[in-house]
Amino acid sequence: MKLYIARATCSLAVQAVFNELNLAPELVHFDVFGKTTSDQSDFAEINPLLYVPALVLEGEDEPLI
């Protein structure tokens, strides 16, 4: 599972929940201003509105936003 997050956004709350549940998703950092991700993927394909957080589960075509 991949969790797309951005610095100083509401995605911090989702990270806190994952930490409390002892879950360790692959974190992909999204640069809100530069519109780039830490894994060089096209975030617009994941979420066309470019909102974080976005969660992509293994084997799923659509993200959970």
C-alpha positions in Angstrom: 0.0 0.0 0.0 1.2 3.5 -0.9 0.3 6.6 1.1 0.7 9.9 -0.7 1.4 12.7 1.7 2.6 16.3 1.6 4.4 18.4 4.2 2.4 20.6 6.5 -1.0 19.3 5.3 -3.9 17.3 6.7 -2.1 14.2 5.6 -0.2 14.4 8.9 -3.3 13.2 10.7 -3.5 10.1 8.5 0.2 9.4 9.2 -0.5 9.6 12.9 -3.4 7.1 12.6 -1.1 4.7 10.6 1.5 5.0 13.3 -1.0 4.3 16.1 -2.2 1.2 14.2 1.5 0.0 13.7 1.0 0.1 9.9 3.9 0.9 7.7 2.7 2.0 4.2 5.1 3.1 1.6 5.2 6.8 2.0 5.4 8.9 -1.2 6.0 12.6 -0.6 4.2 15.0 -2.9 5.6 18.5 -3.4 2.5 20.7 -3.6 4.3 23.6 -5.2 6.5 21.7 -7.6 3.8 19.1 -8.4 6.4 16.3 -8.1 6.6 13.1 -6.1 9.5 11.5 -4.3 9.1 8.4 -6.5 8.8 10.5 -9.8 5.4 9.1 -10.5 2.6 11.3 -12.0 0.4 12.2 -9.0 -2.3 13.6 -11.3 -3.0 10.0 -12.5 -3.5 9.0 -8.8 -5.6 12.0 -7.9 -6.5 14.5 -10.7 -7.4 17.2 -8.1 -3.9 16.8 -6.6 -5.2 16.4 -3.0 -3.4 14.6 -0.3 -3.6 12.2 1.5 -4.3 9.5 -1.1 -4.0 5.8 -0.4 -3.4 3.2 -3.1 -3.9 -0.4 -2.1 -2.1 -3.3 -3.7 -4.0 -4.7 -6.6 -6.5 -1.8 -6.8 -6.8 0.4 -9.8 -8.4 3.3 -8.1 -7.0 5.1 -5.1 -8.8 5.6 -1.8 -9.0 9.3 -1.4 
